[in-house]
Amino acid sequence: MSAPAALITGGTSGIGKSTAELLHSRGYRVMVTGVRTLATAGLPDGITVVRADARSLPDIEHAVDQAHRQFGSLDLLFLNAGISRPGPIESTGEDDFDALFDINVKGNFFTLQKALPLLNEGASVVFTVGAGEGLGAAMTAAKGALLPLMRSLSLELAPRRIRVNAVSPGLINTPAYSKLGVSPEMIDSWAEGVPLGRVGAPADIAEAVAFLASDAAGYITGDNLVVSGGMGVHSRP
């Protein structure tokens, strides 16, 4: 019997990268998509990296075709690709709005649609949702669209015993913060507001995804697992 296979979008940094590394260490065959190459992503040998823009249907189809040729079928589809474009409605331009929905919603939707024929009976689909509140109307709308989408899909795919869930990270120290100009010192200071007293790591989310993909979560579908150190879904990106 072959090892389980996983396709992870947005898997070349942060939460996606950590999840790829964890699953690989546990015997999964892993393919990730992202804008980086294997050399720049720094992933272990044995993990396949496919360069793909999450908003491009041809790129999505190329990645799924690669997964089909390499694995034949999938046991886990981790829909992790996403971006943060915080800002009030007054300063949100059409390009920002389109990018939020094209990557966070459209990209995830069509990746699942294209990968659906590859999903084995009993496979797991996991969305990264997170928070949008406090980050502006467009960000809230894009993030908020994923939970009802996930719940609807959990019912639609239940006859195939495909479980569809979401993981909502709280305050997790990922490269997204540096892209937004947030200093490490500021991130450390946020730990004071977390009941468990620390900022989360990408590995914390990776463990949650691995659980949702496992047989231990075999009776869980349509649910949202919040991993936040006790503070609920944090309102930062």
C-alpha positions as CSV (number, residue, x, y, z in Angstrom):
1,M,0.0,0.0,0.0
2,S,1.4,3.4,-1.0
3,A,2.0,6.2,1.4
4,P,-0.7,8.9,1.6
5,A,-0.4,11.9,-0.7
6,A,-1.0,15.5,0.0
7,L,-1.2,18.7,-2.1
8,I,-0.6,21.9,-0.3
9,T,-1.3,25.3,-1.8
10,G,0.8,28.2,-0.6
11,G,3.3,25.7,0.7
12,T,6.6,27.4,0.2
13,S,6.6,29.5,3.3
14,G,5.0,29.9,6.7
15,I,2.1,27.6,7.7
16,G,2.1,25.7,4.4
17,K,5.8,25.0,4.5
18,S,5.7,23.9,8.1
19,T,2.8,21.6,7.3
20,A,4.6,20.1,4.3
21,E,7.7,19.4,6.4
22,L,5.6,17.8,9.2
23,L,3.6,15.6,6.8
24,H,6.8,14.6,4.9
25,S,8.4,13.5,8.2
26,R,5.4,11.3,8.9
27,G,5.6,9.5,5.7
28,Y,3.4,11.5,3.3
29,R,4.2,12.1,-0.3
30,V,4.0,15.9,-0.5
31,M,3.6,18.4,-3.3
32,V,3.3,22.1,-2.6
33,T,2.4,25.1,-4.8
34,G,3.8,28.6,-4.5
35,V,5.7,31.4,-6.2
36,R,9.1,30.0,-5.1
37,T,11.2,27.2,-6.5
38,L,12.4,24.3,-4.5
39,A,15.8,25.9,-4.2
40,T,14.5,29.1,-2.7
41,A,11.8,27.5,-0.6
42,G,14.3,25.5,1.4
43,L,12.1,22.4,1.7
44,P,13.5,18.9,2.3
45,D,14.4,16.6,-0.6
46,G,11.4,14.5,-1.5
47,I,8.9,17.4,-1.4
48,T,7.8,18.5,-4.9
49,V,7.4,22.2,-5.5
50,V,5.2,23.4,-8.4
51,R,5.4,27.1,-9.2
52,A,1.8,28.3,-9.4
53,D,-0.2,31.6,-9.0
54,A,-3.3,30.8,-6.9
55,R,-5.4,33.2,-8.9
56,S,-4.5,31.5,-12.3
57,L,-6.8,28.7,-13.5
58,P,-4.1,27.4,-15.9
59,D,-1.6,27.3,-13.1
60,I,-4.1,25.5,-10.9
61,E,-4.8,23.0,-13.6
62,H,-1.0,22.5,-14.2
63,A,-0.4,21.8,-10.5
64,V,-3.3,19.3,-10.3
65,D,-2.1,17.6,-13.4
66,Q,1.4,17.3,-11.8
67,A,-0.2,15.8,-8.7
68,H,-2.1,13.3,-10.9
69,R,0.9,12.2,-12.8
70,Q,3.1,11.9,-9.7
71,F,0.7,10.5,-7.1
72,G,-2.3,9.2,-9.0
73,S,-4.7,10.3,-6.2
74,L,-4.8,12.5,-3.1
75,D,-5.6,11.8,0.5
76,L,-5.2,15.5,1.7
77,L,-5.8,18.8,0.0
78,F,-4.7,21.7,2.2
79,L,-6.0,24.9,0.7
80,N,-3.7,27.3,2.4
81,A,-2.9,29.9,-0.3
82,G,-4.0,33.4,0.7
83,I,-2.9,37.0,1.1
84,S,-3.6,39.9,3.5
85,R,-4.4,43.3,2.3
86,P,-5.6,45.2,5.4
87,G,-7.1,48.7,5.1
88,P,-10.3,50.7,5.5
89,I,-12.9,50.9,2.8
90,E,-11.7,54.4,1.8
91,S,-8.2,53.2,0.9
92,T,-9.2,49.9,-0.7
93,G,-8.6,49.9,-4.4
94,E,-10.1,47.6,-7.0
95,D,-6.8,45.8,-7.5
96,D,-6.6,45.0,-3.8
97,F,-10.2,43.9,-3.6
98,D,-9.8,41.6,-6.7
99,A,-6.6,40.1,-5.3
100,L,-8.2,39.3,-2.0
101,F,-11.0,37.4,-3.6
102,D,-9.0,35.9,-6.5
103,I,-6.5,34.3,-4.2
104,N,-8.4,33.7,-0.9
105,V,-11.7,32.6,-2.4
106,K,-11.5,31.9,-6.2
107,G,-8.2,30.2,-6.1
108,N,-9.2,27.8,-3.3
109,F,-12.6,27.1,-4.9
110,F,-11.2,26.1,-8.3
111,T,-8.2,24.2,-6.8
112,L,-10.7,22.0,-5.0
113,Q,-12.9,21.7,-8.2
114,K,-9.9,20.7,-10.3
115,A,-8.5,18.3,-7.7
116,L,-11.8,16.7,-6.8
117,P,-11.4,13.7,-9.2
118,L,-8.1,12.9,-7.5
119,L,-9.5,12.8,-4.0
120,N,-9.8,9.3,-2.6
121,E,-12.9,8.2,-0.7
122,G,-12.3,9.2,2.9
123,A,-9.9,12.0,1.9
124,S,-9.6,15.2,3.8
125,V,-9.8,18.8,2.6
126,V,-8.7,21.6,5.0
127,F,-9.0,25.4,4.4
128,T,-6.9,28.0,6.2
129,V,-9.4,30.6,7.2
130,G,-8.1,32.9,9.9
131,A,-9.5,36.3,10.8
132,G,-10.6,39.3,8.8
133,E,-12.3,41.4,11.5
134,G,-10.4,44.6,12.3
135,L,-8.5,44.5,9.0
136,G,-11.0,46.3,6.9
137,A,-14.2,45.4,5.0
138,A,-12.6,43.8,2.0
139,M,-10.4,41.6,4.1
140,T,-13.3,40.6,6.3
141,A,-15.5,39.7,3.4
142,A,-12.8,37.6,1.7
143,K,-11.9,35.7,4.8
144,G,-15.6,35.4,5.9
145,A,-16.5,33.8,2.6
146,L,-14.5,30.7,3.3
147,L,-16.4,29.3,6.3
148,P,-19.8,29.0,4.6
149,L,-18.0,27.7,1.5
150,M,-16.3,25.0,3.6
151,R,-19.5,24.0,5.4
152,S,-21.5,23.8,2.1
153,L,-18.7,21.6,0.6
154,S,-18.7,19.4,3.7
155,L,-22.3,18.4,2.9
156,E,-21.8,18.2,-0.8
157,L,-18.8,15.8,-0.5
158,A,-20.1,13.8,2.4
159,P,-21.5,11.0,0.2
160,R,-17.9,10.3,-0.9
161,R,-16.8,10.4,2.7
162,I,-14.6,13.3,1.9
163,R,-14.2,15.4,5.1
164,V,-14.0,19.2,4.6
165,N,-12.9,21.3,7.6
166,A,-11.1,24.6,8.3
167,V,-8.3,25.7,10.6
168,S,-8.3,29.2,11.9
169,P,-4.9,30.4,13.1
170,G,-4.7,33.0,15.9
171,L,-1.6,35.1,16.3
172,I,1.0,33.0,14.3
173,N,4.5,34.3,13.6
174,T,4.8,33.9,9.8
175,P,6.7,35.8,7.1
176,A,3.4,37.6,6.3
177,Y,4.2,40.0,9.2
178,S,7.6,41.1,7.8
179,K,5.9,41.8,4.4
180,L,3.6,44.1,6.2
181,G,6.5,45.9,7.9
182,V,5.8,44.5,11.4
183,S,9.0,44.2,13.6
184,P,9.9,41.1,15.5
185,E,9.8,43.2,18.7
186,M,6.2,44.2,18.0
187,I,5.2,40.6,17.4
188,D,6.8,39.5,20.7
189,S,4.9,42.2,22.5
190,W,1.6,40.8,21.3
191,A,2.3,37.6,23.4
192,E,1.1,39.6,26.4
193,G,-2.5,39.4,25.1
194,V,-2.4,35.7,24.5
195,P,-3.7,33.6,27.5
196,L,-1.0,30.9,26.9
197,G,1.6,33.6,27.0
198,R,3.3,33.1,23.6
199,V,2.9,33.9,20.0
200,G,2.0,30.8,17.9
201,A,4.4,29.1,15.5
202,P,3.5,27.7,12.0
203,A,4.2,24.2,13.5
204,D,1.2,24.7,15.8
205,I,-1.1,25.0,12.8
206,A,0.7,22.1,11.0
207,E,-0.1,19.8,13.9
208,A,-3.8,20.8,13.6
209,V,-3.9,20.2,9.9
210,A,-2.2,16.8,10.4
211,F,-4.9,15.9,13.0
212,L,-7.7,16.9,10.7
213,A,-6.2,14.8,7.9
214,S,-5.8,11.7,10.2
215,D,-8.1,8.9,11.0
216,A,-8.4,10.4,14.5
217,A,-10.6,13.1,13.0
218,G,-12.6,10.6,11.0
219,Y,-16.0,11.8,12.4
220,I,-15.2,15.5,12.0
221,T,-16.5,17.5,9.0
222,G,-17.9,20.9,8.4
223,D,-16.0,22.2,11.5
224,N,-13.6,25.1,12.1
225,L,-10.7,24.3,14.4
226,V,-9.4,27.6,16.1
227,V,-5.8,27.4,17.1
228,S,-5.2,30.7,19.0
229,G,-3.6,30.1,22.4
230,G,-6.9,30.8,24.0
231,M,-7.7,34.2,22.5
232,G,-10.1,33.2,19.7
233,V,-9.3,34.2,16.1
234,H,-6.9,37.1,16.4
235,S,-7.7,40.2,14.4
236,R,-4.2,40.6,13.0
237,P,-3.2,39.2,9.6
